[in-house]
Amino acid sequence: MRRPRGEPGPRAPRPTERATCAGPGESWSPSPNSMLRVLLSAQASPARLSGLLLFPPVQPCCLGPNKWGDRPLGGGPHVQGLQRLLEQARTPGELLRWLGQNPTKVRAHHYPVALRRLGQLLGSRPRPPPVEQATLQDLSQLIIRNCPSYDIHTIHVCLHLAVLLEARPEELTPHVMVLLARHLARHRLREPQLLEAIAHFLVVQEAQLNSKVVQKLVLPFGRLNYLPLEQQFMPCLERILAREAGVAPLATVNILMSLCQLRCLPFRALHFVFSPSFINHVSGTPHALIVRRYLSLLDTAVELELPGYRGPRLPRRQQVPIFPQPLITDRARCKYSHKDIVAEGLRQLLGEEKYRQDLTVPPGYCTDFLLCVSSSGAVLPVRTQDPFLPYPPRSCPQGQAASNPTTRDPAQRVVLMLRERWHFCRDGRVLLGSRALRERHLGLLGYQLLPLPFEELESQRGLPQLKSYLRQKLQALGLRWGPEGG
């Protein structure tokens, strides 16, 4: 069974994939050499290069062992001397000569230094020295031949070369743009300039793209919670869905999943995927279960977010839980999670009977911690209450479920949501699309959300301080409870 989109699973790194700047527990797989070859050997003029390669100073990063031994970044006078030579190169030819004549001293971090210096050389004079196409190809071959272990900063700098061509996207191939989209999505890189380049490429190349390629190009927008500024982005996708919806069912649903995360669901495409003919068509396919899961999530979005939709819906007998267990990335990073210490803090603060951990609530969202609270604010034993709010919501005005839940009993349900570092784009400020979608839907279902951001959790020093932090958070909601348990 395929895993839910937006949450790539870990894999063991290859021997040449040891260099890493990823966060704790994050798997890292650099882009293939062919990607660098395509991007770096692309036709480019010196004028375009000068605006692209003026990067901020290269930040040091920790590189693992490679074919030159286990010396750390900058380890040794020869390596440091090469970096100084690159930084002081007077012409592009001289810069390439320093790289080519010192193959045993080159490290991964030297290439961002070289690219940045190249940008400085091209932008420092009214008439910059010429850079021939062969020069760029030589630089590409040096990177490919001499540096099989890439750190994330090196790859990131090289990827920016794709933006150099965001002006004439027809010069790029779908393969290159798919590689770029995959890299951004996998490493949570919310780079507006690169994402806009993908959106513009999609619009310009609309007639030549099929839905199987489009699903890969659209993936980073939903995952990174980024709606592009390109005005024709949505009309273009609607036309592609109308043209291709019956050709590749799984690709069609994948595109709609990305649009669901962006809150941009086209009614016409929903009519198609909820039609009996489409559902019957996918029921006998190998990916039937994953399609039903996606359709169940889309049906939930229609129920909670699209009051004006009057088309067909997914039949109840076809619905399945959306995410019945913690997502793959959470399971892969469990040893870096704050969940265990928060659970112990709640146990000592409230007692074991007054919270539930990892409870899946209808229509299939897994909650980190759930509390039942009386109308007076008292935290109630969960075993004496039905922890689930009804789904679909009963007599609940659209958009008001979070502030005024209507249930048969006066108890509120409070969900404590861990916001771990990997739940955000790499800038640490924007929630990933799948996380934002879950919180949005739980709020619309009537659950009161209490986010616990990773910055606040990481600042707590030990269990006593964490308990004090949780006490303040719960009391700020007006909750009260008896003596501390445990």
Summary of the structure (lengths in Angstrom):
residues: 486
radius of gyration: 26.0
end to end distance: 41.5
largest distance: 78.5
contacts: 1499
relative contact order: 0.09
helix: 50%
strand: 8%
